[in-house]
Amino acid sequence: MVEKYLSQASFASQKDFIENLKINVPDNFNFGYDVVDAWAAEEPEKPALMWTNDKGEHRQFSFSDMKRYTDQTASYFQSLGIGHGDMVMLILKRRYEFWFSIVALHKIGAIVIPATHLLTKKDIAYRCNAASIKMIVAAGEEVITKHIIDAMPLSPTVKQLVSVGPEIAEGFNDFHNGIEQAAPFIRPTHPNSNEDVSLMYFTSGTTGEPKMVAHDFTYPLGHIVTASFWHNLRPDSLHLTIADTGWGKAVWGKLYGQWIAGANVFVYDHEKFTPAEILKKIHDYHITSLCAPPTIFRFLIREDLTKYDLSSLEYCTIAGEALNPAVYETFKKLTGIKLMEGFGQTETTLTIGTFPWIEPKPGSMGVPNPEYDVDLIDHDGRSVEAGEQGEIVIRTDKGKPIGLFKEYYRDPVRSHEAWHDQIYYTGDVAWKDEDGYYWFVGRADDVIKSSGYRIGPFEVESALMTHPAVVECAITGVPDEIRGQVVKATIVLGHDYKDRVGEELIKELQDHVKKVTAPYKYPRVIEFVDELPKTISGKIRRVEIRENDVK
């Protein structure tokens, strides 16, 4: 299937990749028909989705299964009045019905809005009104359904509620009963054009209300690079990306590129993350490929890996936050596997990555995906030299890259702020070395300017995280009359260190940072807290820490 969309399907070097990567985009591309149904026609019994949960249930779906179930789901949704351009929110956690629903909605040309189950009444009502959502499909759990029901009086555009169970609350349609009784699906004559919006995410930003990131129907093709040349997947791969379906990481690692590559997607539907259970699933199901954020790998390396047979595991990728080199080295020592880092945003597909033909540098994001014209620029728009910090931007003067978002829906002001004069500004700061590898510094708003130095929060956080006392930390700048700003560390301590809070521990942590990184970066101010302020997606809200410091 990959070969169908590429002028060249394999690459020997980064030079070869840059010169010869070309993704062919057919007219009116639709992931449902052109990938899922195409696999069902070519290799109907090919494994597509291996699903299991923490209750011991297990199901393996083939591509013919996926075609049948997505057709039934599409017909059922049509019977509920859903058609081209209608907004549908999915709150489905890791339930396999998510895959039925998202592909079905693609087939009828509707717009999918995946959302986390952590949304409250207020969050749900805001999203329903901001996007004029017409239908919500949700897991039938009391907490989720209660928030939805409570939000309905404030959400006049919502016409239908659907539950996949186990409970079917009053006011909800029964998903499984609906698809079982659905009429045969008739494919719409004109379900979509390439420019139509197919997928939308509410970004959980660190400031302001969430933005609506709108992607068009060609977006899945951008994830060919994600799956085939970053995850390094083959048609016989069994790939696990650890992510809830409410986040963009799910379609990065649990759907689009993986199925284009023909890989079998592994889904573990669980309530509580337990490192030992993840290792057991790799052991029991012979998972070949794993992608997770650094936090997950930090937990995995604390386990006794000798208890598990991880010999099936061939390849590991890491993204979502910058990678601490110590995690890389420890995981490699324990497993022999190199963690291949990548970078991207909800607005993009993989933008920068460590590809199989390049040697990873621990802590580096890798090199640009040739689909994107990536640059680093300073405040004057000048491309910076090697070793200089600059904002990561994507130049679009030669055309919009496949995978780059279409717009912030219904928000032309924010769209123009982020993307103007044929440059998309990511808001992230990095530097590149002489070999062209990119190194993450932090969000542009988070970079600290102290005594003429520019200090990225991540580099100080990485240094602190190597001290055994530190469970979690956030680095911010606080105003200082002499230096402009000084570095502040807000730290969550491990249980064994909480009775040591005081000047002695503060000095120990400061001295530790001075030894691990450049001495001028050490935190002159340290505050110990029980937890850090975070967004609903788990990102640290450094802006809230800064605001509290100036009150």
C-alpha positions as CSV (number, residue, x, y, z in Angstrom):
1,M,0.0,0.0,0.0
2,V,2.9,2.4,0.8
3,E,4.2,1.9,-2.7
4,K,0.9,3.1,-4.1
5,Y,1.5,6.6,-2.7
6,L,5.3,6.9,-3.0
7,S,7.5,7.5,-6.0
8,Q,10.2,5.6,-4.1
9,A,9.4,3.2,-1.2
10,S,12.8,2.8,0.5
11,F,15.8,5.0,1.2
12,A,19.4,4.4,1.9
13,S,20.4,7.7,3.4
14,Q,19.1,11.1,4.4
15,K,20.5,12.5,1.1
16,D,18.4,9.9,-0.7
17,F,15.4,10.7,1.4
18,I,15.7,14.4,0.8
19,E,16.1,14.1,-3.0
20,N,13.6,11.4,-3.7
21,L,10.7,11.4,-1.2
22,K,7.6,12.3,-3.0
23,I,4.1,11.5,-1.8
24,N,1.5,11.0,-4.6
25,V,-1.9,12.5,-3.7
26,P,-4.9,11.2,-5.6
27,D,-7.9,13.3,-6.3
28,N,-10.6,13.0,-3.6
29,F,-8.5,10.9,-1.3
30,N,-10.5,9.2,1.4
31,F,-8.7,7.0,4.0
32,G,-11.8,4.9,4.5
33,Y,-12.1,3.8,0.9
34,D,-8.6,4.2,-0.4
35,V,-6.8,2.4,2.5
36,V,-9.2,0.4,4.7
37,D,-11.4,-0.9,1.9
38,A,-8.4,-1.3,-0.4
39,W,-6.7,-3.6,2.0
40,A,-10.0,-5.5,2.5
41,A,-10.1,-6.1,-1.2
42,E,-6.4,-7.0,-1.6
43,E,-5.8,-9.0,1.5
44,P,-9.1,-9.4,3.4
45,E,-7.7,-11.5,6.3
46,K,-4.7,-9.3,6.9
47,P,-4.6,-8.3,10.6
48,A,-5.5,-4.7,11.2
49,L,-6.3,-4.2,14.9
50,M,-5.4,-6.3,17.9
51,W,-7.4,-5.1,20.9
52,T,-7.3,-6.3,24.5
53,N,-8.3,-4.7,27.8
54,D,-7.5,-4.9,31.5
55,K,-10.4,-7.2,32.0
56,G,-8.9,-10.0,29.9
57,E,-11.0,-9.5,26.8
58,H,-9.3,-9.9,23.4
59,R,-10.3,-9.3,19.8
60,Q,-8.4,-9.4,16.5
61,F,-9.9,-7.5,13.6
62,S,-8.9,-8.1,10.0
63,F,-9.2,-5.5,7.3
64,S,-12.3,-7.3,6.0
65,D,-13.7,-7.0,9.5
66,M,-12.9,-3.3,9.5
67,K,-14.6,-2.7,6.2
68,R,-17.7,-4.5,7.4
69,Y,-17.9,-2.7,10.7
70,T,-17.1,0.7,9.3
71,D,-19.7,0.3,6.6
72,Q,-22.3,-0.6,9.2
73,T,-21.3,2.3,11.4
74,A,-21.4,4.7,8.5
75,S,-24.9,3.6,7.5
76,Y,-26.0,3.9,11.2
77,F,-24.6,7.4,11.5
78,Q,-26.4,8.4,8.3
79,S,-29.7,7.1,9.7
80,L,-29.1,9.5,12.7
81,G,-28.8,12.4,10.2
82,I,-25.1,12.7,9.9
83,G,-23.7,13.6,6.5
84,H,-21.0,15.6,4.7
85,G,-19.5,18.3,6.8
86,D,-21.3,17.5,10.0
87,M,-19.3,17.7,13.3
88,V,-19.1,14.6,15.4
89,M,-17.2,14.3,18.7
90,L,-15.8,11.0,19.8
91,I,-15.1,10.4,23.5
92,L,-14.1,6.7,23.3
93,K,-11.0,6.3,25.3
94,R,-9.3,3.2,23.9
95,R,-12.4,1.3,22.9
96,Y,-12.3,-0.4,19.5
97,E,-15.4,1.4,18.5
98,F,-13.2,4.5,18.0
99,W,-11.7,2.8,14.9
100,F,-15.2,1.9,13.6
101,S,-16.4,5.4,14.1
102,I,-13.5,7.5,12.8
103,V,-13.3,5.5,9.6
104,A,-17.1,5.5,9.1
105,L,-17.2,9.3,9.5
106,H,-14.4,9.7,6.9
107,K,-16.5,7.5,4.5
108,I,-19.5,9.8,4.8
109,G,-17.4,13.0,4.6
110,A,-18.2,14.1,8.2
111,I,-15.7,15.9,10.5
112,V,-14.3,13.9,13.4
113,I,-13.4,15.6,16.7
114,P,-11.6,13.1,19.0
115,A,-11.8,14.2,22.6
116,T,-10.5,13.0,25.9
117,H,-12.8,11.4,28.5
118,L,-11.4,13.9,31.1
119,L,-13.6,16.7,29.7
120,T,-16.0,18.3,32.2
121,K,-19.4,19.7,31.6
122,K,-17.9,23.1,30.9
123,D,-15.3,21.7,28.5
124,I,-17.9,19.7,26.6
125,A,-20.3,22.7,26.3
126,Y,-17.5,24.9,25.1
127,R,-16.5,22.4,22.3
128,C,-20.1,21.8,21.2
129,N,-20.7,25.5,20.7
130,A,-17.3,26.4,19.3
131,A,-17.6,23.7,16.6
132,S,-21.4,23.4,16.3
133,I,-21.1,19.7,17.1
134,K,-24.1,17.7,15.9
135,M,-23.5,14.3,17.5
136,I,-21.4,12.8,20.4
137,V,-20.4,9.2,20.4
138,A,-19.1,8.2,23.9
139,A,-18.0,5.3,26.1
140,G,-21.0,4.4,28.3
141,E,-19.4,5.1,31.7
142,E,-21.2,7.1,34.4
143,V,-18.7,9.9,34.8
144,I,-18.5,10.5,31.0
145,T,-22.2,10.3,30.4
146,K,-23.1,12.5,33.4
147,H,-20.8,15.3,32.1
148,I,-22.4,15.0,28.6
149,I,-25.9,15.1,29.9
150,D,-25.2,18.1,32.2
151,A,-23.7,19.9,29.1
152,M,-26.7,19.4,26.8
153,P,-28.8,22.3,28.0
154,L,-25.9,24.5,27.0
155,S,-25.3,22.8,23.7
156,P,-28.2,23.5,21.3
157,T,-26.4,22.2,18.2
158,V,-26.2,18.6,19.5
159,K,-29.0,16.5,18.0
160,Q,-27.8,13.0,18.8
161,L,-26.0,11.1,21.6
162,V,-24.7,7.6,21.1
163,S,-23.2,5.2,23.7
164,V,-21.0,2.2,22.9
165,G,-21.8,0.8,26.4
166,P,-21.4,-0.9,28.7
167,E,-24.3,1.3,30.0
168,I,-26.8,3.1,27.7
169,A,-27.9,6.1,29.7
170,E,-31.3,7.7,29.2
171,G,-31.2,10.0,26.1
172,F,-28.4,7.9,24.4
173,N,-28.8,5.7,21.3
174,D,-27.3,2.2,21.6
175,F,-24.3,2.0,19.2
176,H,-24.1,-1.8,18.9
177,N,-27.8,-2.2,18.4
178,G,-27.8,0.5,15.8
179,I,-25.0,-0.9,13.7
180,E,-26.5,-4.4,13.9
181,Q,-29.8,-3.2,12.5
182,A,-28.3,-0.7,10.0
183,A,-29.3,-0.9,6.3
184,P,-26.6,-1.8,3.8
185,F,-24.2,1.1,3.4
186,I,-24.5,3.1,0.1
187,R,-21.3,5.1,-0.6
188,P,-22.1,8.8,-1.1
189,T,-21.5,10.0,-4.6
190,H,-19.4,12.9,-3.5
191,P,-18.2,12.3,0.1
192,N,-15.3,14.8,0.0
193,S,-12.7,16.7,-1.8
194,N,-9.1,16.8,-0.7
195,E,-9.5,20.3,0.7
196,D,-12.5,19.5,2.9
197,V,-12.0,19.4,6.7
198,S,-12.0,15.8,7.9
199,L,-10.5,15.9,11.4
200,M,-10.3,18.6,14.1
201,Y,-8.6,18.7,17.4
202,F,-9.1,21.2,20.3
203,T,-5.5,21.9,21.3
204,S,-5.1,22.1,25.1
205,G,-2.8,25.2,25.0
206,T,-0.9,26.5,28.0
207,T,-2.7,29.9,27.6
208,G,-6.2,30.9,26.6
209,E,-9.1,28.7,25.3
210,P,-8.3,25.7,23.2
211,K,-7.8,26.3,19.5
212,M,-9.5,24.1,16.9
213,V,-6.9,22.6,14.6
214,A,-8.5,21.7,11.3
215,H,-6.9,19.0,9.0
216,D,-8.1,18.2,5.5
217,F,-8.6,14.7,3.9
218,T,-5.0,14.4,2.7
219,Y,-3.7,14.6,6.3
220,P,-3.4,10.7,6.7
221,L,-0.9,10.6,3.7
222,G,1.4,12.9,5.7
223,H,1.7,10.1,8.2
224,I,3.4,7.8,5.7
225,V,6.7,9.3,6.9
226,T,5.6,8.9,10.6
227,A,4.9,5.2,10.3
228,S,7.1,3.9,7.5
229,F,10.2,6.0,8.0
230,W,10.1,6.9,11.7
231,H,8.3,4.0,13.4
232,N,10.1,1.9,10.7
233,L,7.0,-0.4,10.2
234,R,6.6,-3.3,7.9
235,P,3.4,-5.1,6.8
236,D,4.2,-7.8,9.5
237,S,4.8,-5.3,12.3
238,L,2.7,-5.3,15.5
239,H,2.9,-1.7,16.7
240,L,1.9,-0.2,20.0
241,T,1.6,3.6,20.5
242,I,0.7,4.5,24.1
243,A,-2.0,7.2,23.7
244,D,-5.6,7.7,24.5
245,T,-7.8,8.3,21.3
246,G,-8.6,11.8,22.5
247,W,-5.2,13.1,21.6
248,G,-3.5,13.7,18.3
249,K,-0.9,11.1,19.2
250,A,-3.5,8.4,18.6
251,V,-3.8,9.1,14.8
252,W,-0.1,9.5,14.6
253,G,0.5,6.0,16.0
254,K,-2.7,4.0,16.0
255,L,-4.3,4.5,12.7
256,Y,-3.3,6.4,9.5
257,G,0.3,5.7,8.7
258,Q,0.2,2.3,10.4
259,W,-2.6,1.0,8.2
260,I,-1.1,2.5,5.1
261,A,2.0,0.6,5.9
262,G,-0.1,-2.5,6.4
263,A,0.9,-2.9,10.1
264,N,-1.3,-4.5,12.8
265,V,-2.1,-1.9,15.4
266,F,-2.0,-3.1,19.0
267,V,-4.4,-1.5,21.5
268,Y,-4.4,-2.0,25.2
269,D,-7.6,-0.6,26.7
270,H,-6.8,0.1,30.3
271,E,-7.8,2.5,33.1
272,K,-4.6,2.9,35.0
273,F,-1.1,2.9,33.5
274,T,1.1,0.2,35.1
275,P,4.6,-0.2,33.7
276,A,4.6,-3.9,34.5
277,E,1.4,-4.5,32.5
278,I,2.9,-2.7,29.4
279,L,5.9,-5.0,29.6
280,K,3.7,-8.0,30.0
281,K,1.7,-7.1,26.9
282,I,5.0,-6.8,24.9
283,H,6.0,-10.2,26.3
284,D,2.6,-11.9,25.7
285,Y,1.7,-10.5,22.3
286,H,5.2,-10.3,20.8
287,I,4.9,-6.6,20.0
288,T,7.6,-5.6,17.5
289,S,7.4,-1.8,17.7
290,L,6.7,0.7,20.5
291,C,6.2,4.4,20.6
292,A,5.6,6.4,23.8
293,P,6.5,9.7,25.5
294,P,9.7,9.9,27.6
295,T,7.7,9.7,30.8
296,I,6.6,6.1,29.9
297,F,10.1,5.0,29.2
298,R,11.2,6.6,32.6
299,F,8.8,4.2,34.3
300,L,9.7,1.2,32.2
301,I,13.4,1.4,33.0
302,R,12.6,1.3,36.7
303,E,11.1,-2.2,36.3
304,D,13.0,-5.4,36.4
305,L,13.1,-6.1,32.6
306,T,14.7,-9.5,33.1
307,K,11.2,-10.8,34.1
308,Y,10.0,-10.3,30.6
309,D,10.9,-11.7,27.2
310,L,11.2,-8.6,25.1
311,S,13.0,-10.3,22.2
312,S,10.2,-9.5,19.8
313,L,10.7,-5.8,20.3
314,E,12.7,-4.5,17.4
315,Y,12.2,-0.7,17.3
316,C,11.3,2.1,19.7
317,T,10.4,5.7,19.0
318,I,9.8,8.5,21.5
319,A,8.0,11.8,21.3
320,G,5.6,14.1,23.1
321,E,8.3,15.9,25.2
322,A,12.0,16.3,24.9
323,L,14.1,13.2,25.7
324,N,16.5,13.2,28.6
325,P,19.7,11.5,27.4
326,A,20.0,9.5,30.6
327,V,16.7,7.7,29.7
328,Y,18.1,6.9,26.3
329,E,21.3,5.5,27.7
330,T,19.6,3.4,30.4
331,F,17.0,1.9,28.0
332,K,19.7,1.0,25.5
333,K,21.9,-0.6,28.2
334,L,18.9,-2.7,29.4
335,T,17.5,-3.7,26.0
336,G,20.1,-2.9,23.3
337,I,17.4,-0.7,21.5
338,K,18.1,2.9,20.6
339,L,15.3,5.3,21.2
340,M,14.5,7.2,18.0
341,E,13.2,10.6,18.9
342,G,10.8,12.7,16.9
343,F,9.0,16.1,17.0
344,G,5.8,17.4,15.7
345,Q,2.6,19.2,16.8
346,T,-1.2,18.7,16.6
347,E,-0.9,21.1,13.6
348,T,1.5,18.8,11.7
349,T,2.6,15.2,11.2
350,L,6.2,14.2,12.1
351,T,8.2,17.3,11.4
352,I,11.7,16.4,12.7
353,G,12.7,12.8,13.3
354,T,15.5,10.3,13.9
355,F,15.2,8.0,10.8
356,P,16.6,4.4,10.5
357,W,19.5,5.4,8.3
358,I,20.9,8.1,10.7
359,E,22.6,7.5,14.0
360,P,20.6,9.0,16.9
361,K,22.2,11.6,19.2
362,P,20.7,11.2,22.6
363,G,18.5,14.2,23.4
364,S,18.3,15.4,19.8
365,M,15.0,15.3,17.9
366,G,16.8,14.3,14.7
367,V,16.6,15.9,11.3
368,P,13.8,17.5,9.3
369,N,11.2,15.4,7.4
370,P,11.8,16.4,3.7
371,E,8.0,16.9,3.4
372,Y,8.5,20.1,5.4
373,D,10.8,23.0,4.6
374,V,12.0,23.5,8.2
375,D,14.1,26.4,9.3
376,L,15.2,28.1,12.5
377,I,14.9,31.9,12.6
378,D,15.5,34.7,15.1
379,H,13.2,37.6,16.0
380,D,14.3,39.5,12.8
381,G,13.4,36.5,10.6
382,R,17.1,35.7,9.9
383,S,18.0,32.0,9.5
384,V,20.3,31.3,12.5
385,E,23.7,29.6,12.2
386,A,24.6,26.2,13.8
387,G,24.7,26.5,17.5
388,E,22.3,29.5,17.7
389,Q,18.8,29.3,19.1
390,G,15.9,30.1,16.9
391,E,12.2,29.4,16.5
392,I,11.3,26.3,14.5
393,V,9.3,27.4,11.4
394,I,7.9,25.8,8.3
395,R,8.2,27.7,5.1
396,T,5.3,27.3,2.7
397,D,6.2,29.5,-0.2
398,K,6.6,26.4,-2.4
399,G,3.2,25.1,-1.3
400,K,1.4,23.7,1.7
401,P,3.1,20.4,2.9
402,I,1.0,17.3,3.1
403,G,0.1,17.0,6.8
404,L,0.3,20.6,7.8
405,F,-3.1,21.8,9.2
406,K,-5.5,23.8,7.1
407,E,-6.4,26.5,9.7
408,Y,-7.5,27.3,13.2
409,Y,-11.2,26.8,12.6
410,R,-13.4,29.9,12.9
411,D,-10.4,31.9,14.2
412,P,-8.7,33.8,11.3
413,V,-6.8,36.0,13.8
414,R,-5.0,33.1,15.5
415,S,-4.5,31.5,12.1
416,H,-2.8,34.6,10.8
417,E,-0.7,35.0,13.9
418,A,0.7,31.5,13.5
419,W,0.9,31.3,9.7
420,H,1.6,34.4,7.7
421,D,3.9,35.6,4.9
422,Q,4.2,32.0,3.8
423,I,5.8,30.9,7.1
424,Y,4.1,28.7,9.8
425,Y,5.5,29.6,13.3
426,T,5.5,26.6,15.6
427,G,6.3,28.6,18.8
428,D,9.0,26.1,19.7
429,V,12.7,27.1,20.1
430,A,15.6,24.8,19.1
431,W,19.1,24.9,17.8
432,K,20.9,22.7,15.3
433,D,24.4,21.4,15.4
434,E,27.0,21.2,12.6
435,D,25.6,17.9,11.4
436,G,22.1,19.3,11.0
437,Y,20.6,17.6,14.1
438,Y,17.9,19.7,15.9
439,W,17.9,20.1,19.7
440,F,14.8,21.2,21.6
441,V,15.1,24.2,23.9
442,G,11.4,25.0,24.9
443,R,8.4,27.0,24.0
444,A,9.3,30.5,22.8
445,D,7.3,32.0,25.7
446,D,9.2,29.8,28.2
447,V,12.8,30.6,27.3
448,I,14.5,32.5,30.1
449,K,16.7,35.5,29.5
450,S,19.2,35.9,32.4
451,S,22.3,38.1,32.4
452,G,22.4,38.0,28.6
453,Y,22.1,34.2,28.5
454,R,19.1,32.4,26.8
455,I,18.2,29.4,28.9
456,G,15.7,26.7,27.8
457,P,13.6,25.1,30.5
458,F,14.2,21.6,29.2
459,E,17.9,21.6,29.7
460,V,17.6,22.6,33.3
461,E,14.7,20.2,33.9
462,S,16.8,17.4,32.3
463,A,19.7,18.1,34.7
464,L,17.3,18.1,37.8
465,M,15.6,14.9,36.7
466,T,18.8,13.0,37.0
467,H,18.8,13.6,40.8
468,P,17.0,10.8,42.7
469,A,15.0,13.3,44.8
470,V,13.1,14.8,41.8
471,V,9.9,13.1,40.6
472,E,8.8,16.0,38.4
473,C,9.9,19.6,37.9
474,A,9.2,22.8,35.9
475,I,11.6,25.6,35.2
476,T,10.5,29.1,34.8
477,G,12.0,32.6,34.9
478,V,11.3,35.0,37.7
479,P,11.9,38.8,37.4
480,D,15.2,40.0,38.8
481,E,16.4,43.7,38.9
482,I,20.0,42.8,38.2
483,R,19.8,39.8,35.9
484,G,16.5,40.5,34.2
485,Q,15.3,37.0,35.1
486,V,16.7,34.2,37.2
487,V,16.0,30.5,36.9
488,K,13.3,29.1,39.2
489,A,12.7,25.4,39.7
490,T,9.3,24.2,41.0
491,I,9.8,20.6,42.2
492,V,7.7,17.6,43.2
493,L,9.9,15.5,45.5
494,G,10.0,11.7,45.8
495,H,8.4,10.3,49.0
496,D,11.7,9.5,50.6
497,Y,12.9,13.1,50.3
498,K,9.9,15.0,51.5
499,D,11.2,15.2,55.1
500,R,14.4,16.7,53.9
501,V,12.9,20.0,52.6
502,G,15.2,22.8,53.6
503,E,18.3,24.8,52.6
504,E,20.5,21.7,52.6
505,L,18.4,20.0,50.0
506,I,18.1,23.2,47.9
507,K,21.9,23.6,47.8
508,E,22.3,19.9,47.0
509,L,20.0,20.3,44.0
510,Q,21.7,23.5,42.9
511,D,25.1,21.9,43.0
512,H,23.8,18.9,41.1
513,V,22.6,21.1,38.2
514,K,26.0,23.0,38.2
515,K,27.8,19.6,37.7
516,V,25.4,18.2,35.1
517,T,25.0,21.3,32.9
518,A,26.5,24.8,32.5
519,P,26.8,26.4,36.0
520,Y,25.0,29.6,34.9
521,K,21.8,27.6,34.3
522,Y,21.4,26.5,37.9
523,P,18.1,27.5,39.6
524,R,18.7,30.3,42.0
525,V,15.1,29.9,43.3
526,I,13.6,26.5,44.3
527,E,10.1,25.8,45.4
528,F,8.8,22.4,46.5
529,V,5.1,21.6,45.7
530,D,2.9,18.6,45.9
531,E,1.9,18.8,42.2
532,L,2.5,21.0,39.1
533,P,-0.3,22.9,37.3
534,K,-1.1,21.1,34.1
535,T,-3.5,21.4,31.1
536,I,-6.1,18.7,30.5
537,S,-3.6,17.0,28.1
538,G,-0.9,16.8,30.8
539,K,1.3,19.7,29.6
540,I,2.9,21.7,32.4
541,R,1.3,25.2,32.6
542,R,4.5,27.2,33.2
543,V,2.4,30.4,32.5
544,E,0.4,29.7,35.7
545,I,3.6,29.3,37.8
546,R,4.9,32.6,36.3
547,E,1.6,34.4,37.0
548,N,1.6,33.2,40.6
549,D,5.1,34.5,41.1
550,V,4.2,38.0,40.2
551,K,1.0,38.3,42.2
